[in-house]
Amino acid sequence: MRLVGFRALVALSAVVAVSTAVRSRAETADVAAMLSRIGGQVEQHYSRAQSTVCLETVRLQPLALDLSPDGRHVRRLVYELRVAWEPSPDRARPLEATVLRQILTVDGRPPRPGEEAGCMDPRPVSPEPLAMLLPGRQHEYGFRWAGAGRTDGRASVMLDYKSLASRSAEVKWRGQCVSVELQGRTRGRVWADRASGEVLRLDEHLTGQFEFPVPKEHTRQGGPSSMIIERVDSSIRYQPVTFHDPDETLRLPASIQTLTVIRNAGVPRFRTTQVFSNCKRFLTDARIVREPETR
């Protein structure tokens, strides 16, 4: 009986191994097919979204140790925002998309002449988050199947991703402000409509902490000689926006929530909330007018 039981166990293990291999191949095929749909949707998104202008309302909230509001001043900014996209005709180079911002108000008032942006304010020009999903950029990331479900009432799939190539960090100082580019040090999850490939949500966070030195000219007497970026967690949600004349529905960002924790910074913990509203579409039209012939 023990011998029979042993053989049955071996047979069962073999079936599990074969089934796992088959499931793995199927999921790989599903990921490839889904990425193809997502990439096509992102290209369409950029070609249409660059003819829209939205209001972006930004709140910068300092946080206490328990990540609750710490009672300090909440900075409020309003921008006019649009997307710029310059596709490569031959796709010989990676496609890029950028967000362009023009400041409208700071804490409810127009910006003063020559007023500089705050250290934590969004940049006037910044990368557009969905650019990583363009067909020419997907090879820079590793994707894997993470499941299926429903998102905002729609049948959706989840793909986890991670940057494949770690690049050198870029640390730039402007007065007492510092900006750090950590490309290639992120992982996240994308939720997409199962049928169309439209992106419904995008979450991202750092793969690990990053420490960098503080130059002597920026170090307070007795202050720390380095800063440590411990967390940068972001979540973007998208919503359908309908335009008329002609009728068209685009899925545009609804909100972005970002939590940042930087040890030894002047504001070590803060939450950035970006809300998008009042989106308008501008259409351009051109026609050739011939001069009347003279006799």
VEXVOFI-448119 format. One record per atom (N, C-alpha, C): residue in three letters; y, x, z. Coordinates in steps of 0.05 Angstrom, whole numbers, plus 32768, in hexadecimal, padded with zeros to 4 digits. Example, Ala and Ser with C-alpha at 12.3 -4.5 7.8 and 13.67 -1.06 7.14 Angstrom:
ala7F8E8108809Cala7FA680F6809Cala7FBE8108809Cser7FD38101808Eser7FEB8111808Fser80018102809D
***
This chain:
met7FE880108000met800080008000met801980118000arg80188027800Farg80308039800Farg803580447FF3leu801F804B7FE5leu802280577FCAleu802F80427FB8val802580297FB8val803080147FA8val804E80107FAEgly805480107FC8gly8070800C7FD0gly808180237FC6phe8077803B7FC7phe808780527FBEphe808C80507FA0arg807880487F91arg807C80467F74arg809080307F6Dala808F801A7F7Dala80A280047F78ala80BE800D7F7Eleu80C2801E7F92leu80DC80287F99leu80E7803A7F83val80D6804B7F78val80DE805D7F62val80E6804C7F4Aala80D780387F43ala80DD80277F2Cala80F880197F30leu80FD800F7F48leu811680017F4Eleu812D80147F4Bser812A802D7F55ser813F80417F53ser814680477F35ala813180487F25ala8136804D7F09ala814580377EFCval813E801E7F03val814C80077EF8val816A80087F00val816F800E7F19val818A80107F23val819A80257F14ala818D803C7F0Fala819A80527F01ala81A1804A7EE5val818E803E7ED7val819280357EBBval81A880207EBAser81A7800C7ECDser81BB7FF77ECDser81D780037ED3thr81D980167EE5thr81F380227EEAthr81FE80317ED2ala81EC803F7EC4ala81F5804D7EACala81FF80397E96val81F080237E93val81F9800F7E7Fval821380037E87arg82177FFD7EA1arg82307FF17EAAarg824780057EA6ser8242801F7EABser825680337EA8ser825F80357E8Barg824C80347E78arg825480357E5Carg8263801D7E54ala825B80057E5Eala82697FED7E58ala82857FED7E62glu82897FF77E7Bglu82A47FF87E86glu82B6800C7E77thr82AA80227E6Ethr82BA80357E5Ethr82C380287E44ala82B280197E37ala82B9800B7E1Fala82CF7FF67E25asp82CC7FE87E3Casp82E07FD47E43asp82FB7FE17E48val82FB7FF87E55val831480067E5Bval8322800E7E41ala831280197E2Eala831E80217E14ala832A800A7E05ala831B7FF37E04ala83257FDB7DF6ala833E7FD17E04met833E7FD07E1Fmet83557FC67E2Dmet836D7FD87E29leu83697FF27E2Aleu838080047E25leu838B80017E0Aser837A7FFB7DF6ser83847FF77DDBser83967FDE7DDAarg838E7FC87DE8arg839F7FB07DE9arg83B87FB57DF8ile83B67FC37E0File83CE7FC97E1File83E27FDA7E0Fgly83D87FEF7E02gly83E980007DF2gly83F87FF17DDDgly83EA7FDF7DCFgly83F87FCF7DBAgly840D7FBD7DC6gln84077FB17DDDgln841B7FA07DEAgln84337FAF7DF3val842F7FC87DFEval84467FD77E07val84587FDF7DF0glu844C7FE67DD9glu845C7FED7DC1glu846D7FD47DB9gln84607FBD7DB8gln846F7FA57DB2gln84857F9F7DC6his847E7FA47DDFhis84917F9F7DF5his84AA7FB07DF1tyr84A77FCA7DEBtyr84BF7FDB7DE7tyr84CF7FD37DCEser84C17FCD7DB9ser84CF7FC67DA0ser84E07FAD7DA4arg84D87F9B7DB6arg84E77F827DBBarg84F97F857DD2ala84F17F937DE7ala85017F957E00ala851A7FA57DFCgln851B7FB77DE8gln85337FC77DE5gln854B7FB77DD9ser85467F9E7DD2ser855B7F8C7DCAser85647F797DE1thr855C7F807DFAthr85647F707E11thr85747F807E24val85857F727E33val85957F7E7E48val85917F6C7E61cys858C7F797E78cys85887F6A7E91cys859A7F757EA7leu859E7F657EBBleu85AB7F6E7ED4leu85967F797EE7glu859B7F907EF2glu85897F9C7F06glu85987F9D7F20thr858E7F907F34thr85997F907F4Fthr85887FA27F61val85947FB67F6Cval85867FCB7F7Cval858F7FCA7F99arg857C7FCA7FABarg85817FCB7FC8arg85737FE47FD3leu85827FF57FE1leu8577800E7FEDleu8578800A800Bgln856080068017gln855E7FFF8033gln855280168043pro856180248055pro855580388067pro8542802A807Aleu852C80398082leu8517802D8092leu8513803E80ABala8508803080C0ala8501803D80D9ala84E5804980D6leu84DB805480ECleu84C0806180ECleu84AA804D80E4asp84AD803480EDasp8499802080E7asp849E801380CCleu84B0801E80BCleu84B7801480A1leu84C57FF980A1ser84D07FF180B8ser84E17FDA80B9ser84FF7FE380B5pro85117FD080ADpro852D7FD880AApro85387FE480C4asp85477FFA80C1asp8551800980D9asp856D800180E0gly85797FED80D3gly85937FE380DBgly85AA7FF180CDarg85A5800680BEarg85BA801480B0arg85C380058097his85D9800E808Bhis85E580008074his85D17FFF805Dval85CF7FE88050val85BF7FE48038val85D17FE78020arg85CB7FFA8010arg85DC7FFE7FF8arg85D27FEB7FE2arg85E57FDE7FD5arg85DF7FCA7FC0arg85ED7FD27FA6leu85DE7FD47F91leu85E87FDC7F77leu85E07FC87F62val85F17FC37F4Fval85EB7FB27F38val85F07FC27F1Etyr85DC7FC27F0Dtyr85DE7FD07EF4tyr85D97FBD7EDCglu85E47FC57EC5glu85DB7FBA7EACglu85C67FCC7EA1leu85AF7FC27E9Aleu85987FD27E93leu858C7FCB7E78arg85847FDF7E69arg85757FDA7E50arg85617FF17E4Cval854F7FEC7E3Aval853A7FFF7E33val8540800C7E18ala853D80267E17ala854080357DFDala852580417DF6trp851E803E7DDDtrp850480487DD4trp850780537DB8glu84FE806C7DB5glu84FF807A7D9Bglu84E380817D93pro84D580707D85pro84B980767D7Dpro84B8808C7D69ser84A3809D7D6Aser849F80B27D57ser849180A67D3Epro849D80A87D26pro8491809B7D0Fpro847480A57D09asp847080BF7D0Dasp845580CA7D07asp844480CE7D1Farg844F80C77D37arg844180CA7D50arg843880E67D55ala844780F97D4Aala844081157D4Fala8449811E7D6Barg845A81107D77arg846381167D92arg846080FD7DA4pro845E81017DBEpro845B80EA7DD0pro847380D77DCDleu846E80BD7DCFleu848380A97DCEleu849180A87DE9glu84AB80A57DE9glu84BA80A47E02glu84CA808A7E03ala84CE80807E1Aala84DF80697E1Fala84EF806E7E38thr850880677E38thr8519806C7E4Fthr852880527E57val853080527E70val8541803C7E7Bval855D80477E7Dleu857080377E72leu858C803F7E73leu859B802C7E85arg85AA80377E98arg85B980277EABarg85D7802C7EA9gln85E780167EADgln860480197EAFgln860C800A7EC9ile861880187EDBile861F800D7EF5ile86357FF87EF2leu86317FE17EFFleu86457FCB7EFFleu86537FC97F1Athr86447FC87F2Fthr86507FC57F4Athr86417FD77F5Eval86507FDF7F73val86457FEE7F89val864D7FDF7FA3asp86397FD57FB1asp863F7FC57FC9asp86537FAE7FC3gly86507FA27FACgly86607F8B7FA5gly867B7F907F99arg86827FAA7F94arg869C7FB17F88arg86977FC27F6Fpro86AA7FC27F5Dpro86A77FD47F45pro86A77FF17F4Epro869980027F40pro8699801F7F47pro86B5802B7F44arg86BC803C7F56arg86D680497F55arg86D6805F7F40pro86ED80657F34pro86EE807A7F1Fpro86E480957F2Bgly86D180A17F1Dgly86C680BB7F25gly86B380B97F3Dglu86AB80A17F45glu8699809E7F5Cglu867D80A87F54glu867280B97F64glu865780C47F5Eglu864180B27F69ala862A80B37F5Cala861480A37F65ala860980AE7F80gly85FE809C7F90gly85F180A57FA9gly85D780B47FA4cys85CE80C27FB8cys85B680D27FB5cys859E80C27FAEmet859C80A97FB8met858580987FB4met858880847F9Dasp85A080847F90asp85A580717F7Basp859280777F63pro858A80627F54pro857B80667F3Cpro858B80777F28arg857D80867F17arg858A80977F04arg859580867EECpro85AA808F7EE0pro85B580807EC8pro85A080807EB1val859080957EAFval857B80967E9Bval8562809E7EA9ser854D808E7EA6ser853480947EB4ser851C808B7EA2pro850480977EA6pro84ED808F7E96pro84E680727E9Aglu84DD80657E85glu84D380497E87glu84B6804A7E90pro84AE803B7EA5pro8493803E7EB1pro847C80397E9Eleu847F80267E8Bleu8468801F7E7Aleu846280337E64ala847480477E61ala8470805B7E4Bala845580697E4Dmet844A806C7E65met843080797E69met841A806A7E5Bleu841E80507E55leu840980407E49leu840B803E7E2Aleu841F804C7E1Fleu8421804D7E02leu8409805B7DF6pro840080547DDEpro83E880617DD3pro83EA807F7DD2gly8402808A7DCDgly840680A77DCBgly840780B57DE6arg840780A67DFCarg840980B27E16arg83F080AE7E28gln83DE809C7E20gln83C880957E31gln83B580AC7E37his83B480C07E25his83A280D67E29his83AB80E87E40glu83C380E47E4Aglu83CD80F47E61glu83C380EA7E7Btyr83B480D47E7Btyr83AA80C77E93tyr838C80C17E91gly837F80C07EA7gly836480B77EA8gly8363809B7EB3phe835680897EA4phe8354806D7EACphe833780657EB2arg833580537EC5arg831A80497ECCarg831C802B7ED3trp8306801D7ECEtrp830580007ED4trp83067FFB7EF2ala83177FE87EFBala831A7FE37F17ala83147FC67F1Egly830D7FB67F0Agly83067F9A7F10gly83157F867F00ala83107F6C7F05ala831D7F567EF7ala83237F417F0Cgly83367F307F05gly833E7F1A7F18gly83547F097F0Barg83667F007F1Barg837D7EF07F12arg83967EFC7F1Ethr83AB7EFF7F0Ethr83C57F097F16thr83DA7EF67F0Casp83EA7EEB7F1Fasp83FF7ED87F18asp83F37EC17F07gly83DB7EB87F0Egly83CE7EA27F01gly83C17EA87EE7arg83C07EC17EDFarg83B47EC87EC5arg839C7EDA7EC9ala83877ED67EB8ala836F7EE77EB9ala83787F037EB3ser83717F167EC4ser837B7F317EC1ser83657F457EC7val83697F5E7EBEval83587F747EC4val83697F897ED2met835B7F9B7EE1met83697FB07EEFmet835D7FCB7EE6leu836F7FDD7EDFleu83677FF87ED8leu8375800C7EEBasp8366801D7EF7asp837180337F07asp8376804B7EF6tyr838B805A7EFCtyr839180717EEBtyr839A80887EFDlys839980A07EF2lys83A280B87EFFlys83AB80CC7EEAser83C180DA7EF0ser83CB80EF7EDEser83B681047EDCleu83B2810E7EC3leu839E81237EBEleu83AA813F7EC0ala83C381427EB9ala83CF815D7EB8ala83E4815E7ECEser83E181717EE0ser83F681757EF5ser840A81897EEAarg842381807EEAarg843981917EE0arg8449819C7EF8ser845881B27EF2ser846881BD7F07ser847E81AA7F10ala848281A77F2Aala849781957F34ala84B281A07F2Dglu84C5818E7F28glu84E181967F22glu84F2818C7F39val84FF819F7F47val851081997F5Dval852D81A17F55lys853F818D7F56lys855B81927F4Elys856D81897F64trp8581819A7F6Atrp859481937F7Ftrp85AF818D7F72arg85BC81787F7Darg85D881717F75arg85E7816C7F8Fgly85F681817F98gly8603817E7FB2gly85EE817C7FC7gln85F081677FD8gln85DC81637FEDgln85C581517FE4cys85C5814A7FCAcys85B081387FBFcys859B81497FB1val858381417FB3val856D814F7FA5val855C813A7F96ser855481417F7Eser854181307F6Fser852981417F69val851281347F6Aval84F881427F67val84E881337F52glu84DF81407F3Dglu84CE81357F29glu84B1813E7F2Eleu849F812B7F33leu848381317F39leu847181267F24gln8476812B7F0Bgln846581217EF6gln8449812E7EF8gly8435811D7EF3gly841A81277EF4gly840E81267F10arg841C811A7F24arg8412811A7F3Farg841080FD7F49thr840980EB7F37thr840880CE7F3Fthr83EE80C27F37arg83E780AC7F44arg83D1809B7F3Darg83DA807E7F41gly83CC806B7F36gly83D5804F7F39gly83C1803C7F2Darg83CB80237F2Barg83BB800D7F20arg83CC7FFC7F0Eval83C17FF37EF7val83CF7FE17EE5val83BF7FC77EE4trp83CD7FB17EE6trp83C27F967EE2trp83CB7F8C7EC7ala83B87F847EB6ala83BF7F7A7E9Bala83B17F607E95asp83BE7F507E84asp83B27F377E7Basp83997F3E7E6Carg83837F317E73arg83697F387E68arg83687F337E4Aala83757F1E7E40ala83747F187E23ala83887F277E13ser83A17F277E1Cser83B77F327E0Bser83BC7F507E11gly83B77F597E29gly83BD7F757E30gly83D97F787E3Bglu83E87F627E3Fglu84037F647E4Bglu84017F6E7E68val84127F807E6Fval84127F8B7E8Aval841F7F777E9Dleu84127F717EB3leu841B7F5D7EC6leu84267F6B7EE0arg841B7F827EE6arg84237F917EFEarg841B7FAE7EFBleu842B7FBF7F08leu84257FDC7F07leu842C7FE87F22asp84187FF47F2Fasp841C80017F49asp8416801F7F46glu8425802F7F55glu8422804C7F53glu8429805A7F6Dhis841B80707F73his842280807F8Bhis841A809D7F86leu842480AE7F97leu841E80CB7F95leu840180D17F9Cthr83F680E67F90thr83DB80EE7F97thr83DA80FF7FB0gly83F181087FB9gly83F281197FD1gly840E81207FD8gln8412812C7FEFgln842D81347FF8gln8437814C7FE8phe8451814F7FE8phe845D81667FD9phe847381717FEBglu8472818B7FF0glu848681998000glu849581AD7FEFphe84B081AE7FF4phe84C081C07FE4phe84D681CC7FF7pro84DF81E47FF1pro84F281F18003pro850E81E67FFFval851E81E88014val853A81E08014val854B81FA8012pro855B81FD7FFCpro856B82157FFApro857D82198012lys858482328018lys859482388030lys85AF822A802Fglu85BB82278017glu85D5821A8016glu85D381FC801Chis85BB81F1801Chis85B781D48023his85AA81D0803Ethr85A681E6804Dthr859881E58067thr85AC81E4807Darg85AB81D0808Earg85BC81CE80A6arg85B381E380BAgln85C681EC80CBgln85BF820080DFgln85A981F480F2gly8593820380F3gly857D81FA8103gly856D81E480F6gly857481DC80DEgly856581C780D0gly854C81D180C3pro853B81BF80B9pro852281C680ACpro852781D58092ser851481E7808Cser851781F88074ser850881EB805Cser84FB81D48060ser84ED81C7804Aser84ED81A9804Emet84E7819B8038met84E4817E8038met84C98177802Eile84BE81618037ile84A38159802File84A4813C8025ile849D8138800Cile849A811D8001ile847F81138009glu847E8100801Bglu846580F68026glu845A80DE8017arg846C80CC800Earg846480B48000arg847980AB7FECval847080A27FD5val848080947FC2val846E807E7FB6asp847080667FC0asp845F80507FB7asp8470803B7FA9ser846880347F90ser847880217F81ser8466800B7F76ser84727FF37F73ser84647FDC7F68ser84777FCD7F56ile846F7FCA7F3Dile847F7FBC7F29ile84717FA27F21arg847F7F8C7F21arg84747F737F18arg84847F697F00tyr84767F5D7EEDtyr84827F547ED4tyr84817F357ED3gln84947F2A7EC5gln84967F0D7EC2gln849E7F057EA5pro84967EEE7E9Cpro849E7EE57E81pro84BB7EDB7E82val84CA7EE47E6Eval84E67EDB7E6Aval84E97ECF7E4Fthr84F37EB67E4Dthr84F57EA87E34thr85117EA97E29phe85137EB07E0Fphe852D7EB07E01phe852C7E9B7DEBhis85437E937DE2his85457E7E7DCEhis85577E877DB7asp85527E7A7DA0asp85627E7F7D88asp85617E9C7D7Epro854A7EA67D76pro85307E977D73pro85217E987D8Easp850E7E857D90asp84FE7E847DA8asp84EB7E9C7DAAglu84EA7EA87DC2glu84DA7EBF7DC6glu84D67EC37DE4thr84BE7ECB7DECthr84B87ED07E08thr84B07EED7E0Bleu84BD7EFC7E1Dleu84B77F187E22leu84AF7F1A7E3Farg849C7F2C7E45arg84947F317E61arg84A47F4A7E6Aleu84B77F457E7Bleu84C97F5A7E85leu84C67F5F7EA2pro84CF7F767EADpro84CD7F7B7ECApro84DB7F657EDAala84CE7F5C7EEFala84DA7F497F01ala84E57F577F1Aser84D67F6B7F24ser84DF7F797F3Cser84CF7F937F3Eile84DB7FA67F4Dile84CE7FC07F53ile84D37FC57F71gln84BE7FCA7F7Fgln84C07FD27F9Bgln84B67FEF7F9Ethr84C780007FABthr84BF801C7FAEthr84C480247FCBleu84B080307FD7leu84B2803B7FF2leu84B1805A7FF0thr84C580677FFBthr84C780847FFAthr84C8808F8016val84B880A3801Cval84B880B18036val84BA80CF8031ile84D080DB803Aile84D580F88036ile84DC81048051arg84CA8114805Carg84CF81208075arg84E581358074asn84F781358088asn850E8147808Aasn852581408078ala85248129806Aala853B8120805Aala854F8112806Bgly856881108061gly857D81028070gly857680E58075val856A80D88061val855E80BD8065val854180C0805Fpro853080C48073pro851480CB806Epro850380B48064arg850B809B8069arg84FB80848061arg850D806F8056phe85088066803Dphe851880508032phe85088040801Earg85108027801Barg850480168008arg8518800E7FF2thr851080117FD9thr8521800A7FC3thr85167FF07FB6thr85277FDC7FB4thr851F7FC37FA8thr85307FBE7F8Fgln85237FBB7F78gln85317FB67F5Fgln85297F9B7F55val853C7F897F50val85377F6E7F46val85467F6B7F2Bphe85387F607F17phe85437F5D7EFDphe85497F407EF7ser85607F3A7EEBser85687F1E7EE6ser857C7F1D7ECFasn85827F047EC7asn85967EFF7EB3asn85927F0F7E9Acys85797F107E91cys85737F207E78cys857D7F117E60lys858A7F207E4Elys85957F157E36lys858B7F257E1Earg85887F187E08arg857F7F267DF0arg85967F287DDDphe85997F3F7DD0phe85AD7F427DBBphe859F7F477DA1leu85A77F397D8Dleu859B7F3C7D72leu85B07F477D5Fthr85A97F597D4Fthr85BB7F647D3Bthr85B37F5B7D1Fasp85C67F567D0Fasp85C17F4D7CF4asp85D37F5B7CE1ala85CA7F627CCAala85DA7F707CB6ala85D57F647C9Barg85E97F637C8Aarg85E57F5A7C6Earg85F77F6A7C5Cile85EF7F6D7C43ile85FD7F7C7C2File86117F697C21val862A7F707C21val863E7F607C13val86477F707BFBarg86437F647BE4arg864B7F717BCBarg86687F6B7BC4glu86777F7F7BBCglu86927F7B7BB4glu86927F6B7B99pro86A47F587B96pro86A57F4A7B7Cpro86AB7F5C7B65glu869D7F587B4Fglu86A17F697B38glu86BD7F647B2Cthr86CA7F797B23thr86E47F777B15thr86E07F797AF8arg86EE7F697AEAarg86EC7F697ACCarg87037F787AC1
***
